[in-house]
Amino acid sequence: PWLESERLAANGAYLEAAHALCAALLAASARRGELTLHPAKTTGDYARELRRRGAASERDFQRFRARYDRVVYDIQRCGAEDYAALLADARPMLARGRAA
């Protein structure tokens, strides 16, 4: 999902890139054992699971989730600036994934 996010953003498909970026973060958290992926779960479900498990990425995910939910579900548009902000919010979790 991370490479797909980069590809989509490079092509100007920022909303789709945001979805792929979220999927990349969730996959990385699942690999670290911080959460269990399920297609019916929402970002809120994942946030609660991260908090319940005391995951190191919980605060960073909450920050990402607040922006992601606003862009994807509230305004349903994502421009270059929105995607850049999402990416900035995601960087700590992506770095944690590479270090793990």
N, C-alpha and C positions, 0 to 999 in steps of 0.2 A: 504493500500500500504506500510506503514512503516514496519509492521510485515513481509510482503512478501519480502521486500528489505533485511531485516535481514536474513531471511531464505535463500534467493538466494545467498547472500554473504557468508553465512556459508557453502554453498554447492559449492562455487567457481564459481558461475555463475555471475560474476561481471558486465558484460554488462547489463544483465537483471535486476540485483539489482540496477544499476544506473537508469534505466527506472522507476523502482518502487519507488526509492527514490525521483525522480523528481515528480512523481504522488503524493507522500505523501506530498511534499512541496506545490504543487498546491492545493491539497485538504485542507490543513491547512489554506492556504491563502484565499481560497473560504469560509471556515467556519468563518473566521474573517471578511468577507465582503470586502476583498481587491481586489478580482477579480471574474469574472464569468467564470466557466469552459465551454469549448466547444471543441469537438473532432477535429475541423479543425484549432484551434489556435496553433501557434508555441510558442516556448519559447520566441522568440522575441515579439510576440503579447502580451504575458503575461507580459513581462518586460515593454513594453510601457503602458499597462493598469495599472500596479503598479505605474509607474511614474506619469501617468495622475491623478491617485487618491491620490497621495501623501502618498502612503502606507509606513508604518514604515519598512517593509521588502524589499523595493525596492533595496537598495544598496547591501544587502546580497544576494538577488536573482540574481543581475547582476554578482556578483562574482561567484556564483554557476553556473550560465548559461554559463559564458565564458568557464569554465572548462568542463562542461557537453557537450556543443555543440562540443568542440574540440574532446573529447573522443568518444562521440556517433556518431557524424556525419562526422568528419574529418578523424580520424584514425580508427574508427569503431572497437575499441578494448578497453577493460577496464580490467586492472589487479588489484591485491590487493592494490597496492600503489595508483593507480588512484582512486579506490573506497574509500580508506581511506581519500584521499584529498577531494573528493566530500562530504563525510560525515562530514569532518571538516568544509567545506564551509556551509553545511546545518545546522549544530548544532545551530547557533543563531536563525534561523527561526523555528527550531523544538522546541527550548526552549521557544520562543515567543508564539508558539501555545499552549504549556502546561500552560503558565502563563495566557493566554487569557481566 
